[in-house]
Amino acid sequence: MLAVNAMHVMEDLLHMGDRLRSLGDTFKAINLYTKGSTTLDVIGGFIVEDKGVQALTIARPVLHRELLRQCEDMSDMIEIRYSAELESIKEDKEGCSAILKGGEVVRGEQFIPNRSLQANVVGDILVGADGIRSKARKHTLGENDIIPRYAGYFSIGCILSRSSANLPPDMTLPAFLYTPSGTFLIFAMDNTNDKIQWATSINTPERDRRHGWDELRASGEALQMLKEEYKGVTMEPIRTFVDALSNDNLRLWAPYEVPPIPTWHTDRVCIVGDAAHAISPSVGQGSAQAFEDIAFLARLLASPTAVAKGFPALFEYFEKVRRPRVKTIQAASAKAEGGRGKSGTIKWIIKSWGMWAGLNVFGKGGYIKGDLFSYNVMEEKIQM
């Protein structure tokens, strides 16, 4: 899910908006449904449109492919090397080197196809966008590096054809379905509406990271946990989702988070995205925050005034602007996940009526503007 804040980056920085819209499914609102007497009742939702830009759902492999294609279109400045695994980083006052697994030492000029660009930019800095188990973060924090923490639940779901999903005819996607047993998210995979994906979460103790989660899936234990959790739910389309799920089509992933860390940078190395602040997927902002990071850092590096102050000052300013925004998203994610678990009778009555009242009191016709996701990092002022 690319919320509006991510689409602002796709539109204004990468100019990929039209291409992605042709491959995904745009939407103006996320609808919320709760358990009625015999079915699911819509209670309102969140409007996620800003200045004509709408949010988008798109298959992750398709998004990856299009981002790579965009890099290929800029092949005079970008070179992609596959199977180059980072082992460590060497940094000094002259620049940065990446030491790859196997011992190869790489400096910036080896990644610049257009040799005429070498004069001022090669090897100056290294941006670590290398994920939750980041080697660049290890370099940045040294002995103070952290271990990503388990979010406390695993997500489970599958992709299936819309025709087999048994969706109510008046249901619009994406949608959150709230029940006493838990919450389902459903969204379209592309604008053909042929395939949809659904997911829910189940609280469970952490498994061994290397093999434990694979075993939970392969053994059928995760499937049985889901079926037990929702055995009393008869509402559609949840009943069809649960009954049709098998180990053959099941998808499972356990989110991990990077807690607040002391710094995101050294003098010449800056970490971004999951490496700096991995977020659970509860509000669909993991990749969006990475895109915001990259957009703002790109703007700083394109500013002669910012670069003239030196990379340490530039990175410090980047972190100063970005950290409060990330903290807000992390808090929203924790709050959202906390309200989606299993509820007893009293808690469910309070929660369902509370959501309905909140949407209708503070929203227009039961819909609240999702201002948190309307943020446009391209409008963030550079005032170093």
C-alpha positions in Angstrom: 0.0 0.0 0.0 1.4 3.3 -1.1 -0.4 6.0 1.0 -0.7 9.5 -0.4 2.6 10.6 1.3 4.4 7.9 -0.6 2.7 8.8 -3.9 3.7 12.4 -3.5 7.3 11.2 -3.7 6.5 9.0 -6.7 4.8 11.9 -8.4 7.1 14.9 -7.6 10.5 13.3 -7.3 10.5 10.2 -9.4 7.8 11.1 -11.9 6.4 7.5 -11.8 2.9 8.3 -10.8 1.1 7.5 -14.1 3.1 4.3 -14.6 2.3 3.0 -11.1 -1.3 3.9 -11.4 -1.6 1.8 -14.6 -0.3 -1.2 -12.7 -2.0 -0.8 -9.3 -5.4 0.2 -7.8 -6.0 3.7 -6.7 -8.5 4.6 -3.9 -9.8 7.7 -2.2 -10.8 6.1 1.2 -10.2 3.1 3.4 -13.6 1.7 4.6 -14.2 0.3 8.0 -16.7 -2.5 8.6 -17.8 -4.1 11.9 -19.8 -7.1 12.9 -23.5 -6.5 12.5 -26.3 -8.9 13.5 -25.8 -11.2 10.6 -23.3 -9.5 8.3 -20.7 -6.7 8.2 -21.9 -3.1 8.5 -19.9 -0.2 7.1 -19.3 2.4 9.8 -17.3 4.9 7.8 -13.6 5.2 7.2 -10.6 7.4 6.4 -10.3 9.6 3.4 -6.8 9.3 1.9 -6.8 11.7 -1.0 -4.7 15.0 -1.0 -4.7 17.7 -3.7 -5.9 15.2 -6.3 -3.3 12.5 -5.4 -4.8 9.2 -4.3 -3.3 6.3 -2.5 -2.4 3.1 -4.4 -2.3 -0.6 -3.7 0.2 -2.5 -5.9 2.0 -5.9 -5.8 5.4 -5.5 -4.1 7.3 -7.4 -6.9 5.7 -5.0 -9.5 6.8 -2.0 -7.5 10.3 -3.4 -7.2 10.4 -4.0 -11.0 9.3 -0.5 -11.8 11.9 1.1 -9.4 14.6 -1.0 -11.1 13.4 0.0 -14.5 13.6 3.7 -13.4 17.2 3.1 -12.4 17.9 1.5 -15.8 16.4 4.6 -17.4 19.1 6.6 -15.6 22.0 4.2 -16.5 24.3 7.1 -17.2 24.4 7.8 -13.5 23.3 4.6 -11.8 24.9 1.1 -11.9 23.3 -1.8 -10.2 25.5 -4.7 -9.0 23.8 -7.9 -7.9 25.2 -10.4 -5.4 27.4 -7.8 -3.9 27.0 -8.4 -0.2 28.2 -5.7 2.2 30.4 -6.9 5.0 31.7 -3.6 6.5 32.4 0.0 5.8 35.7 1.9 6.0 35.3 5.6 6.6 37.9 8.4 6.9 38.2 12.1 6.2 38.8 11.4 2.5 35.6 9.4 1.9 34.0 5.9 2.2 34.8 2.4 1.0 32.5 -0.6 1.1 34.1 -3.9 1.9 32.1 -6.7 0.3 31.9 -10.3 1.5 35.0 -12.0 0.0 37.2 -9.0 0.7 36.6 -6.8 -2.4 37.0 -3.1 -1.5 34.7 -0.8 -3.5 35.0 3.0 -3.7 32.5 5.3 -5.3 34.1 5.6 -8.7 33.6 2.0 -9.4 29.8 2.6 -9.4 29.8 5.7 -11.7 29.5 4.6 -15.3 29.9 8.1 -16.6 33.5 8.8 -15.6 33.1 12.5 -16.2 31.1 12.7 -13.0 34.0 11.5 -10.9 35.6 14.9 -10.0 33.5 15.8 -7.0 31.1 13.0 -6.0 32.9 9.7 -6.0 33.2 8.0 -2.6 32.2 11.1 -0.7 29.3 9.4 1.3 27.6 6.1 1.7 23.8 5.9 2.2 22.8 2.7 4.0 19.4 1.6 2.8 20.1 -2.0 3.7 17.1 -3.0 5.7 16.3 -4.1 9.2 19.6 -6.1 9.8 21.7 -3.3 8.4 25.5 -3.5 8.2 25.5 0.3 7.7 23.7 0.7 11.0 26.2 -1.5 12.7 29.0 0.7 11.3 27.1 3.9 12.5 26.4 2.7 16.0 29.4 0.5 16.6 29.2 -1.3 19.9 25.8 0.3 20.5 24.1 -1.5 17.6 20.7 -2.9 18.5 18.9 -6.1 17.8 15.5 -5.6 16.0 12.6 -6.3 18.3 9.7 -8.6 17.5 6.4 -6.7 17.1 4.5 -9.4 19.1 2.4 -10.9 16.4 2.6 -12.6 13.0 0.6 -11.6 10.0 -1.2 -14.3 8.0 -3.2 -14.3 4.8 -3.3 -15.1 1.1 -3.9 -13.9 -2.5 -7.0 -15.2 -4.2 -9.3 -14.4 -7.1 -12.0 -11.9 -6.4 -14.7 -14.2 -7.8 -13.8 -16.8 -5.2 -13.7 -14.4 -2.2 -17.4 -14.1 -1.6 -17.2 -10.4 -1.0 -20.5 -8.6 -0.3 -21.6 -6.8 -3.6 -21.5 -3.4 -1.9 -18.1 -3.7 -0.3 -15.5 -1.3 -1.5 -11.7 -1.9 -1.2 -9.5 -1.5 0.6 -11.4 -2.4 3.8 -10.7 -3.2 7.4 -13.1 -5.7 8.8 -13.4 -5.5 12.7 -14.8 -8.5 14.6 -14.5 -9.7 18.2 -12.0 -12.3 17.1 -9.7 -9.8 15.3 -9.3 -7.6 12.2 -8.9 -8.4 8.5 -7.5 -6.1 5.9 -8.6 -6.6 2.3 -7.2 -4.8 -0.8 -7.0 -5.2 -4.5 -3.7 -6.2 -6.1 -4.2 -4.2 -9.3 -6.8 -2.2 -11.2 -8.2 -5.2 -12.9 -9.8 -6.3 -9.6 -9.1 -9.9 -10.6 -6.9 -10.6 -7.5 -7.3 -9.5 -4.0 -5.2 -10.0 -0.9 -6.3 -10.3 2.7 -4.3 -10.5 6.0 -4.9 -10.6 9.7 -2.6 -10.9 12.7 -2.3 -13.3 15.6 -0.4 -12.6 18.8 2.1 -15.3 19.7 5.5 -15.6 21.5 8.6 -15.0 19.3 10.0 -18.0 17.4 13.7 -18.5 16.4 14.4 -16.1 13.6 16.3 -18.4 11.4 14.0 -21.4 11.4 11.2 -20.9 13.8 8.8 -18.9 11.6 9.3 -21.2 8.7 8.5 -24.1 10.9 5.4 -22.4 12.3 4.1 -22.2 8.7 5.3 -25.5 7.3 4.0 -27.5 10.3 0.5 -26.2 9.8 0.5 -24.7 13.3 -0.1 -21.2 12.1 -3.1 -22.3 10.0 -4.6 -24.1 12.9 -4.1 -21.1 15.1 -6.0 -19.0 12.6 -8.9 -21.5 12.3 -9.2 -21.8 16.1 -9.2 -18.0 16.5 -12.1 -17.6 13.9 -14.0 -20.8 14.4 -17.1 -19.0 15.7 -17.1 -16.3 13.0 -19.8 -16.9 10.3 -19.8 -13.5 8.6 -18.7 -13.2 5.0 -16.2 -12.8 3.5 -14.2 -13.8 6.6 -15.7 -17.3 6.8 -14.7 -17.9 3.2 -11.2 -16.6 3.8 -10.6 -18.8 6.8 -12.1 -22.0 5.2 -10.3 -21.6 1.9 -6.9 -21.0 3.5 -4.4 -23.9 3.4 -0.7 -24.5 3.7 -0.5 -24.3 -0.1 -1.7 -20.7 -0.4 -0.9 -19.3 3.1 1.5 -16.4 3.4 3.1 -15.6 6.8 5.4 -12.9 8.0 6.5 -11.8 11.4 7.2 -8.0 11.7 10.3 -6.7 13.5 10.9 -3.2 14.5 14.0 -1.0 15.0 13.5 0.9 18.3 14.8 4.5 18.6 18.5 4.6 18.2 21.0 7.3 19.2 21.9 8.5 15.7 21.3 7.8 12.1 24.6 8.9 10.8 28.4 9.4 11.1 30.4 12.1 9.3 30.1 10.2 5.9 27.5 7.4 6.4 23.8 7.9 6.7 21.2 5.2 7.2 17.6 5.5 6.0 14.4 3.5 5.9 14.2 0.2 7.8 17.9 0.4 8.7 17.1 3.5 10.8 13.5 3.0 11.9 11.8 -0.2 10.8 8.1 0.1 11.6 5.4 -2.6 11.9 3.0 -2.6 9.0 -0.1 -1.7 11.1 -0.7 1.6 9.3 1.1 0.7 6.0 3.9 3.2 6.4 7.1 1.1 6.3 8.0 1.7 2.7 6.4 5.2 2.7 8.8 6.3 5.5 11.7 5.0 3.5 10.5 6.9 0.4 10.1 10.1 2.5 13.7 9.6 3.9 15.2 9.3 0.4 13.2 12.2 -1.0 14.3 14.6 1.7 17.9 13.4 1.6 18.0 13.7 -2.2 16.7 17.3 -1.9 19.4 18.1 0.7 22.2 16.6 -1.5 20.9 18.6 -4.5 21.1 21.8 -2.5 24.5 23.6 -3.0 23.8 25.5 0.2 23.2 22.4 2.3 26.2 20.5 0.8 28.4 23.6 1.4 27.9 23.2 5.1 29.5 19.7 5.0 28.1 16.2 5.1 28.0 15.9 8.9 25.8 19.0 9.2 23.7 17.9 6.3 23.1 14.5 7.9 22.4 16.0 11.3 19.7 18.3 9.7 18.2 15.4 7.8 17.8 13.5 11.1 16.5 16.5 12.9 13.7 16.9 10.4 12.9 13.3 9.9 13.0 11.8 13.4 9.8 13.6 14.8 7.9 12.5 11.7 9.0 8.9 12.1 8.2 9.0 15.8 4.6 10.1 15.0 4.1 7.2 12.6 5.6 4.7 15.0 3.1 5.9 17.7 0.2 5.6 15.2 1.3 2.1 14.2 1.4 0.9 17.8 -2.0 2.4 18.6 -3.6 0.9 15.5 -2.3 -2.6 16.2 -3.4 -2.4 19.8 -7.0 -1.9 18.7 -7.1 -4.8 16.3 -6.7 -7.9 18.5 -9.2 -10.2 20.0 -11.9 -8.6 22.2 -14.2 -9.9 25.0 -17.9 -9.1 24.9 -17.6 -5.9 27.0 -14.5 -4.7 25.3 -16.0 -5.4 21.8 -19.1 -3.3 22.6 -17.0 -0.4 23.8 -14.6 -0.6 20.8 -17.3 -1.0 18.1 -19.5 1.8 19.4 -16.4 3.9 20.1 -15.3 3.6 16.5 -18.7 4.5 15.1 -19.1 7.4 17.4 -15.6 8.8 16.8 -16.1 8.6 13.0 -19.5 10.3 13.1 -18.6 12.9 15.7 -15.3 14.0 14.2 -15.8 13.0 10.6 -18.1 14.2 7.9 -20.8 11.5 7.3 -18.6 9.0 9.1 -15.4 9.7 7.2 -12.3 11.3 8.7 -9.5 13.0 6.7 -6.3 10.9 7.1 -4.1 14.0 7.6 -1.3 11.8 8.9 -0.8 10.4 5.4 -1.4 13.6 3.5 2.0 14.9 4.4 4.2 15.9 1.5 8.0 15.7 2.2 8.6 17.5 -1.1 7.2 20.6 0.6 9.4 20.3 3.7 11.5 23.5 3.9 15.3 23.3 3.8 16.5 25.8 6.4 20.0 24.8 7.4 
